[in-house]
């Protein structure tokens, strides 16, 4: 199963509201009280992620190659 780590809790909440389940929560070692949300990488997740990035941040990330895959 492919997963995506989302470090932005605001974005994670919006993805969760759109029906993308959080698989796991990890501690962010760079931020003292930070949390990293782990989502399963599905087609729905990719579409929701791209739409939210465009709505919230004005960026089109559909073809972004720098996305972290774990």
Buried (B, 14 or more C-beta within 10 A) or exposed (E): EEBBBBBBEEBBEBBBEBEBEBEEEEEBEEEEEEEBBBBBBBEEBBEBBBBBBEEEEEEEBEEEEEEEEE
